[in-house]
Amino acid sequence: METATLKEINNLLKDASPKVLERTLGYIEGILTNSKENDFHKQNLNYQLSDGQMIELDEMEDLKDEDFISAGEFHKSVEEKYGF
């Protein structure tokens, strides 16, 4: 299972942009930091943003609503791209 999962992750990220890879790394670091907690709720209460995630949030601070897509548009694009 681990090998298949790692292969799938590598396949998904092989052509990803550096920004996507940075965000993914931040997410993984956050999960691993809290992996010692058994209780999911406690993990989320103690979650800390990575430096990259904080910078990304700061960059989004002055964006207007028009700079984002609606949940419906996002769902449609994911459905078209991945078929679910």
C-alpha positions as a LaTeX table, in Angstrom:
\begin{tabular}{lrrr}
\hline
Residue & $x$ (\AA) & $y$ (\AA) & $z$ (\AA) \\
\hline
Met1 & 0.00 & 0.00 & 0.00 \\
Glu2 & 2.74 & 2.48 & 0.93 \\
Thr3 & 4.56 & 1.97 & $-2.36$ \\
Ala4 & 1.38 & 2.42 & $-4.39$ \\
Thr5 & 0.49 & 5.56 & $-2.46$ \\
Leu6 & 3.95 & 7.07 & $-2.92$ \\
Lys7 & 3.88 & 6.25 & $-6.64$ \\
Glu8 & 0.48 & 7.93 & $-6.94$ \\
Ile9 & 1.70 & 11.02 & $-5.09$ \\
Asn10 & 4.82 & 11.19 & $-7.28$ \\
Asn11 & 2.72 & 10.82 & $-10.40$ \\
Leu12 & 0.34 & 13.60 & $-9.33$ \\
Leu13 & 3.19 & 15.99 & $-8.47$ \\
Lys14 & 5.68 & 15.21 & $-11.26$ \\
Asp15 & 4.59 & 18.17 & $-13.40$ \\
Ala16 & 3.45 & 20.45 & $-10.59$ \\
Ser17 & 4.68 & 24.02 & $-10.38$ \\
Pro18 & 7.17 & 25.01 & $-7.68$ \\
Lys19 & 4.39 & 26.91 & $-5.87$ \\
Val20 & 2.19 & 23.80 & $-5.74$ \\
Leu21 & 5.13 & 21.73 & $-4.50$ \\
Glu22 & 5.86 & 24.31 & $-1.80$ \\
Arg23 & 2.24 & 24.29 & $-0.65$ \\
Thr24 & 2.18 & 20.49 & $-0.67$ \\
Leu25 & 5.36 & 20.35 & 1.38 \\
Gly26 & 3.88 & 22.74 & 3.93 \\
Tyr27 & 0.79 & 20.61 & 4.21 \\
Ile28 & 2.82 & 17.42 & 4.66 \\
Glu29 & 5.03 & 19.06 & 7.28 \\
Gly30 & 1.93 & 20.12 & 9.19 \\
Ile31 & 0.51 & 16.61 & 9.12 \\
Leu32 & 3.79 & 15.03 & 10.23 \\
Thr33 & 4.25 & 17.56 & 13.01 \\
Asn34 & 0.91 & 16.57 & 14.47 \\
Ser35 & 1.06 & 12.85 & 13.61 \\
Lys36 & 1.90 & 11.94 & 17.21 \\
Glu37 & $-1.58$ & 13.06 & 18.30 \\
Asn38 & $-4.14$ & 10.25 & 18.22 \\
Asp39 & $-7.20$ & 12.46 & 18.42 \\
Phe40 & $-8.07$ & 14.13 & 15.10 \\
His41 & $-9.72$ & 17.07 & 16.85 \\
Lys42 & $-6.59$ & 17.71 & 18.91 \\
Gln43 & $-4.47$ & 17.56 & 15.74 \\
Asn44 & $-6.51$ & 20.30 & 14.17 \\
Leu45 & $-6.55$ & 22.45 & 17.29 \\
Asn46 & $-2.75$ & 22.31 & 17.41 \\
Tyr47 & $-2.18$ & 22.77 & 13.66 \\
Gln48 & 0.42 & 25.39 & 12.83 \\
Leu49 & 0.75 & 26.98 & 9.42 \\
Ser50 & 4.11 & 26.60 & 7.71 \\
Asp51 & 6.04 & 29.74 & 6.75 \\
Gly52 & 5.04 & 29.20 & 3.12 \\
Gln53 & 1.37 & 28.96 & 4.03 \\
Met54 & 1.56 & 32.16 & 6.10 \\
Ile55 & 3.22 & 34.01 & 3.21 \\
Glu56 & 0.57 & 32.74 & 0.83 \\
Leu57 & $-2.23$ & 33.92 & 3.13 \\
Asp58 & $-0.56$ & 37.32 & 3.47 \\
Glu59 & $-0.40$ & 37.60 & $-0.33$ \\
Met60 & $-4.15$ & 36.90 & $-0.54$ \\
Glu61 & $-5.08$ & 39.51 & 2.04 \\
Asp62 & $-5.75$ & 42.34 & $-0.42$ \\
Leu63 & $-7.45$ & 40.27 & $-3.12$ \\
Lys64 & $-10.97$ & 41.19 & $-4.18$ \\
Asp65 & $-13.87$ & 38.77 & $-4.38$ \\
Glu66 & $-13.54$ & 38.84 & $-8.18$ \\
Asp67 & $-10.09$ & 37.26 & $-7.85$ \\
Phe68 & $-11.64$ & 34.02 & $-6.59$ \\
Ile69 & $-13.87$ & 31.48 & $-8.29$ \\
Ser70 & $-17.15$ & 30.26 & $-6.87$ \\
Ala71 & $-17.42$ & 26.85 & $-5.25$ \\
Gly72 & $-19.63$ & 25.76 & $-8.15$ \\
Glu73 & $-17.04$ & 26.74 & $-10.74$ \\
Phe74 & $-14.31$ & 25.03 & $-8.74$ \\
His75 & $-16.36$ & 21.85 & $-8.40$ \\
Lys76 & $-17.12$ & 21.85 & $-12.14$ \\
Ser77 & $-13.43$ & 22.27 & $-13.05$ \\
Val78 & $-12.37$ & 19.48 & $-10.69$ \\
Glu79 & $-15.12$ & 17.25 & $-12.01$ \\
Glu80 & $-14.05$ & 17.90 & $-15.61$ \\
Lys81 & $-10.36$ & 17.41 & $-14.86$ \\
Tyr82 & $-10.55$ & 14.37 & $-12.57$ \\
Gly83 & $-13.95$ & 12.92 & $-13.37$ \\
Phe84 & $-15.47$ & 13.03 & $-9.91$ \\
\hline
\end{tabular}
